[in-house]
């Protein structure tokens, strides 16, 4: 009898964790249309959303839904590094150049007060091997994809509510209030202004640009979600900590991977950061790495093990400020200073863009005129 009650408890725990994930996702997807959100944070968040939807369908719903094949592809990109980093990042850059042309400013950046916020390379990384980029109107295809995952999230939420026999009420969460709807400033350059002929260096640059967009997304999430919400074990606090721990631990793993497989380039990067990069990585390992790794690894919905919601509930019972303290630690002590380092490393604001005349002449040359 006791064993059966424990099993039922774990089963409800899995449902409640999935319910909180879906409620948070639906809240975030309501930001579609906000200029800052749709330019930068939406893409790193989309990757995590695809992973969550895939896991819920597999582990709770018995794969009863036939998910869009693109969701399956994108969820595999939960890691920023792969077993063949050089090849993957070569493909991303090559595909980006092929898609946008080699005779124009083909690499776009988003800046705020001169600081690097994100780049057009991230959506290329996310979608280059999907059907989206085969369509002439990429923006329409991507918007349609987000609409689909929003609909799927709502269906899953209804299904989870039904499985809970009404314990988890089906309701669409109210949209959160964003700080502003102002866009980032934009700067376009030719990729050769940043990428060199050195394949390993190019791979490093690509990886660091992806890392930067993850870090900025962490900052954006905290700034917007915590502005109107008390960061306790509620919809806002839960989804914020869920996403932050997934992202910061992956960022740190990626940096350690660079240190291991591109040691010379890592040393050069650390030198340009005045040794602060390695200091920050070491500080992370000595402080919250184990806790973040524990939270990140709870990507399961288990009927036999502790799920994320229960774990956060236990932590919050011991310290009611647990969630807000973890959020502050991740963003203020690690995401923000790392983001500043990478922005200064790239110094995008001072890179030269091709002039209109240069682009016209290049376009004429590409068409056979000399």
SEBA-545480 format. One record per residue (C-alpha): z, x, y. Coordinates in steps of 0.02 Angstrom, whole numbers, plus 50000, padded with zeros to 5 digits. Example, Ala and Ser with C-alpha at 12.3 -4.5 7.8 and 13.67 -1.06 7.14 Angstrom:
<pts>
503905061549775503575068449947
</pts>
This chain:
<pts>
500005000050000500465013950121498885023550080497825008050112498665005150281498355023350331496525021850282496355005850383497205014550529495965028850522494515016550508495085007750666495345024750747493515028950714492965012250787494055014450941493395032050972491595026150955491995011251068492665022951204491165034451188489945019851206490885012151352490845028851442489005031451405488555014151470489555017651629488615033851658486895026551622487195014151763487005029051881485125029451846484315028052017485575039052106484595053752177485795067552126486135060451954484315058151907483835075451971485105086051878486605078851780485645065551685484755078151573486275087751505487145070951484485635063751390485775077551261487585072851225487195054251224485875056751090487125066250983488455052651001487235038550960486595047950808488355051150742488935033250768487405026450679487645038450534489535038450512490035020750560488495009950551487805017650390486155022450475485745003950483484785006350645483095014850649483345026350797481955032950906481345049350829481575057650999483445054350989483515063950826482555078650902483595079451059485275078350970484835094450878484865103151048486745101451062486765120451055486005130051199485665144851085484765144950919484445156550772482825161950855483265162551039481795173151093480475161951014481265145751077481405151551256479655158951255479015141951201479975132951338479275143951476477505143851404477505125051387478185122851564476815133851637475475125151533476075107951588476205111451774474845124551793474805143151829473955142451999475315133252097477175134152127477575128251952479455130151940480585118452038482395120752089483725109452163484865117052294486375111452393486885121652544485805135652473486715135552305485765133452142486085116352063484735114551930482915117051886481415108051813481575119751664483015109551591482015093551558480635104551486481925112051366482515094551321480825086151299479465099251271479305095351085479395076451107478025063851142478555062151325477605077251387476015071351303475955056951427475215059551601476635049751681478145059351618479355051151740478925033751675479115039251494480805047251527481435031951623480885020951478481845032451359483455030651459483225011851463483065012251272484635022451244485555010851363485014995951259485485004751097487195009151168487504990851212486964985151037488104998050958489554992551069489314974451012489234980050830490824990450847491714975650927491194964550781491794977350654493484978050742493644959150718493924956650903495244970050927493994979551034493284967051157491424967551190491174969651377490004979851486491054991751590490954990351778489915003951862490875018151941490675021452127489735037452168490125048752315488385047352391486555043952358485865059052450484625070052359484715088752335483545099852433482065106252332481205123152319479665127052216479115144552168477845152552052478705157151888478225175451908479395176652058480835174951935480165178851762479515196151719478455202951577480035207551482480225194251346482075197451319482425196551505481425180351514482475173051373484055178151467483445169751627482995153651536484675152851450485635156051611484665142351702485125130151564486945135751573486955133251760486375115251744487745111851616489055119251732488455109351882488485093551777490315097051735490705098751920489705083351967490575072851834492305077851892491915075552077491215058052050492285051051910493955057551972493625051852151493945033452112494935034551951496625040551890496245052751750497295045151612496805039151439495625025851507493735024051507493505036451651494735049751593494175048551412492295050651438492555064251569493605075151454492465071251305490935077851398491795092451485492485099851325490815098051237489955107051379491155120951428491425126951250489545127151219489275136951380490555149851326489795151051152488105153851232488765167851342489575176151191487935174551098487025183151243488345196851242488045199551055486145198551044485645204551218487035217351251486095227951379485585212751480487335205651470488055221851538486805221351681487255203151717489115206851712488855221751828487925210951954489375198651943490575213051982491345211851807491985194351848490935186351712491775195551568493475193151649493185174451655492595173851475494145183251420495255171751523494475156651438494795163951265496605167551310496955150451385496075134251338494715139951215495655134151060496045117151135494275114451198493565119651030494715107250942494135093151057492315098151045492365098450856492955080350852491165074250860491485064650701492025046650674493125048550521493985035750412495075049450336495465061350480496155060650656494835055350782494715060550963495525045151040497065047150928497175065650968497105062151155498385048251135499585060251048499345073451182499545060751323501165054051247501905071551258501215074451433500525059951534499555072251643498685080351495496945073751534496975077451720497695094951689496335098951560494965092451675495605103051821495765118451710493995116851643493135113351808494165122751937494565138351835492955140251737491465128951778491515131351967491755150251972490445152751836489225141851931489505151852091489175168151996487535161951923486955154752089487255171552173486415180552028484805170652045484825169452236483455156252226483555151652410482865168752456481435169452330479685168452403478625152952369476735153452364475915147552525474735132652529473285144652557473785155152406473825139652298472125133752361471335150752325472125151252152471495133852114469735138852168469805154352057470385143951909468845132851933467675147751932467475150552119467715167952187
</pts>
